[in-house]
Amino acid sequence: MESLYILIPIAILLVCVAVAIFLWAVKSEQFEDLERQGHNILFDEDEQDKDHK
């Protein structure tokens, strides 16, 4: 039972840190253009081939 007095505040602290990191990521526009990075993976090789020719 005594371990709960330690584990619950630690869990609450970790949740607060995770929420703070998520809010920072949203405010700094980390999630604005999610599809562009996926398309860059697909087309990255084609752009390199054009540069080498």
DARA-V957944 format. One record per residue. PHI is phi in degrees with one decimal (999 if undefined). OMEGA is omega in whole degrees, -180 to 180 (none if undefined). Layout:
[[PHI/OMEGA] [PHI/OMEGA]]
This chain:
[[999/-179] [-66.1/-179] [-67.5/177] [-65.3/179] [-66.6/177] [-95.2/-173] [-71.8/-179] [-65.7/176] [-62.8/177] [-65.1/178] [-64.4/178] [-63.9/178] [-63.3/179] [-65.5/177] [-65.0/179] [-63.2/178] [-65.3/179] [-64.0/178] [-65.8/179] [-63.4/178] [-65.6/178] [-63.5/179] [-64.5/177] [-62.1/-179] [-64.5/179] [-69.2/-179] [-67.9/180] [-90.4/173] [60.4/177] [-72.6/-176] [-108.1/-176] [-70.1/-175] [-127.4/-177] [-79.2/-176] [-78.8/-177] [-61.7/-179] [-65.9/177] [-65.6/178] [-73.3/178] [-62.8/179] [-64.3/-178] [-71.4/-173] [-100.5/-177] [-64.3/-178] [-66.1/180] [-65.0/180] [-67.7/179] [-68.9/179] [-63.8/179] [-66.8/-179] [-70.1/-177] [-81.6/-177] [-79.9/none]]
